[in-house]
């Protein structure tokens, strides 16, 4: 299979590296220094205490490259449209585009480039961290879940599962991928949002009654929206999971909180913002989420000291 992985961060490198074992893989990134290093030295993944080398074709531009079978997006969601626009040449009539990004609603952007039956939505429990230039820690192998929001008319998902599994991933094709994505998102729309606004670590949310009140309200509101969309959502089970996550990672820093602290744009529009968009579609109000989205965007725009 010919595959382009856009984004040579931790996760893009893990997937691009492993898939290059049995596929023709282009690892695309706009950081020229990273690409040059990968071209000269290869990609090093620290896995189970051992350094393993991989050699995907690293490029800063896909100009002149023929359309590929699969594009995998591993950029931040707010850069998805720009990333796909800048690499339109590798997207042909038979190309599938897959996102394993955080949040929900990515199909709205992907749908501008490929038809709905060529969009693959997924989640991954693999994790990684950048240790240095071209050096990534693959922290653990988890399940990769993939699915479509419409019928898989081209029968591509079984082929993709085989390609992923043969390169070391553990893949499950999900009939209701939207349910799985929302199940994963409840923690993000509560912990990520509140930790970002308060600029605190994850453990603070469960430990402080006022912070927990905010998180609980966000969970209950999102659960009501999910049910309005025809999905399953048990408030008490979801709250128990969020509390366990908060207590189990007392020093954890969510991605939105880290971005706000660093003065970067966040992915709030595909996390809390996706609840807001869904609420408008199904008619279930989500005023707390609307407030959270505006608050986080306000924090993004603060003057830098």
N, C-alpha and C positions, 0 to 999 in steps of 0.2 A: 504494500500500500504506500502511496505517496502522501506524506503528511507534512503540514506546516504548523508549527507551534509558535504562536505569536506571544512573545514575552519570555525573556530568559531570566526571570527571577527564580526563586526557590522552587516553586511548583512547576513552572514551565520547564525548568532544567531537569527536574526529576522525570517528568513525562517524556520530554524530548529525548533525554538520554536513554531511558529504557526502551522506548519505541524504536530508537535507532538500531537496536540489536537485530531487528528482523524487518525493518522498513526503511524506505528512503525518507529521511526526516530533515526538514529545514527548520532550524531554530532561529527565529527572527527577533531582532531587538534593535532599537534605535541607538543604544549605547555603543558607540564605535569601539571603545576600549575593551568592553566585555567581549564583543564579537571577535576582535582581533586576538584576544587571549585564547578564546575557544578554538579559533582557527589554527593557532600555533601550538597550543598546549593540550587541547582537548578539554573535556568536562570531567571534573573529579567529584564523585559522590561518596560521602562517608556513610557507609551502610553496615550496621551491626559491628561497628568498631574497625571496619576495613575500608580502605580507600579503593574505589573501583573507578576505572576510566571508561568514558563513553565518547563517541565521536560523531555527533550529529553535524550536519552542514550548517555552520553559523553564518548568518548574513544580516546586513543592515537594511537591505532592500531586496524585494522579490521581483524587481523589474527584469523581464526576460525569462522568468521561470514559468513554465507551462502550468495550466490549472492542475491543482492537486485533487486527490480524492477526499481529503479531510483537512479542515482548518480547526485547530484547537485554540481557543482564546484563553490566555493566562495573563492578560493585562488587567489593571483596575477597571471596574465597570464603567467609570466615567470616561475612560479612554477607548471604549469598545468601538464606537462609531469611527473615530479617527483612525484606529488601528486597521479596521476593515476597509475603510476608504483608501488608506495608503497602500493596501495590498490587494486591490480589486482584480489585478491581473491573474492571480492564482485561483480566483473563484470562477469556475465554469458552470455550465448547466448541470453537470453531474456531481458538483462539489457539495459535501455536507459541512456544516459548521457546528462545532460543539463548544458549549460553555460549561465550565465547572466552577464558575465564579460564585462568590457569595451573593445572597439575596435572591430576588425574584423579578420576573418581568423582562428578562434579557431578550426574550423572543421578539419583543417589540422592535428592538434595534436590529437584531439579526435578520428579521423579516424584511428589512430594507435591502438585503443583499442576496438572500436565497429564499425560495418558497418554504412554507411552513413544514412540508414533509421532508425538508432537507436540514431542519434544525434539530439538534440533539441537546437536550437539557440534562444536566447531571450534578452529582455531588461527589466529593471525595473525602475520605477520612485519612488519606495519606497526609503527612505533614513534613515540612522542611524549613531550614533556616540557612541563610547565606553566611558562610564562614570566611569567605575571601573571594577574590577575583576567580571566577570559574570553579569555585569550591563550595559545595552545598552539603549540608547534613540532611540525609533522608531519615527523619526521626522515627518513622514507623510505618508499616504497611497496613493500610486499612481497606475498607471496601470502596470500590468505585461503582456508583449507581448511575445508570444511563436510561434515558427514555425519550419519548416524543409526546407532544401535546396533540398530535393527530396520528392517523394510521401510518405505520411504516410501510408505505406502498412499495418502496424499493428494496425491502428486506435487508436493509443495511445494518441494523443493530446487531444481528448475530455475527456478521463479519467483523464488526468493530469489537464485540466482546472477545472473539477469537484472537484478534490482533493484540488487544490489551492483555488478556490472560497469558498469551504465549511470551509476553515480555515482562512477566513478573507481577502484574496487577491482579487483583481479585475483583471480578466484574459481575454485577447483577443487572439484568434488564428489568426495569420496573414498569409495570402496566400503568400505574398512577404516579408518575414522577412528580406531579405538582404537589400531591399530598406529602411526599418525602421532603421536598424542598421547603414547604411550609413548616413541617415538623422541625427541621433544622433551624429555620429562621426565627422561631419564637424566642430563642435565647439571644439572638443578635438584636432583635427589635426591642428587647428590654435591657439586658446588661450593656450592650454596646452603646445604646443611646444614652442611658443614664450615666454611665461612667464617663462618657465624653463630655456631657454637660457639666458634671461635677468635677471632672479631671481627677478621678480617683481610680484605685485599682479594684479588681472585681470583687474581692472579699468585703469591701465596704458596703456593697448593696444589701447583702443579707444581714450585715451587722448593724445597720442603721435603720431605725423604723421608718424614717421619712423617705430615705432612698428606696427602701423596700416597697413603700406605698406607691411610689411612682412606677417602679418596675412591675408591681402587681397590676396596676391600672393598665399599663401598656399590654401586658399579657392578656388580660381579660378582653380588652378592646380588640386586639388582633385575633383572638380566638372567635369572637363574635363575627368578625369579618370573614374569617375562614369558613365558618358554618354557613354564612350567607352565600359563599361561593360553592357550597355543596361538599365541603371537605369536613373531615372529622377533627374535633378539637375539644379535649377535656380540660377545662380550666385548672382543676386541682392537680391533675397529673403534670400539666405543663409548668405550673408554679413550683411544684416539688422538684422538677428537673432543673429549673432555673436556679432555685435556692441551692441545690446540690452543686451545681456548676460554680456558683459564686463562692460557696464555702470550700469547695475542693480546690479552687485556684485563687487563694487569698491575695497573691501578689501578681496575678495575671493582669495584663494590659490589653484591652480590646483594640481592634484595628482602628476603629473610629476615634477612640481616645488617643491612640498613638499619633494619628494623623493630625488631630487638633493640636496636640502638644508640639508637633514639629512644624506647624504652620502650613500643612498640606491640605488640599481638597480631599474630601472624604467620599465614601461610597454610600452615603446616607440615602440617596435617591433610589438605590436599588435594594435597600434594606427597609428602613422605616417608610421611605417614600413609596415602596411597592404596596405597603398596607394601605396607604392613603389612596393610591390609584385603584386598588381593589375595592376599597370601601365605596368609592364613587360609582364603580361599575355595578355593585350588588345592592347599593342603597343602605348599607349599614354604616352609621357614622363612626368616625375615628378621630375625634377632635384632639386627643392627647398626642396622637401620632403626627397630626398636622402641626401642632405646636413644636414637637421635637424636631421635625424636619426644618422648620424655620429657625429655631434656636441654633441648631448645628450649623446651618448656613451662615447665620449671623456670627457665630464663633469663627468660622472659616475666614470671614472678611475683616477680622480685627486687625488694626495696625500692628506691624511687627516692631517690637521694642529693639 
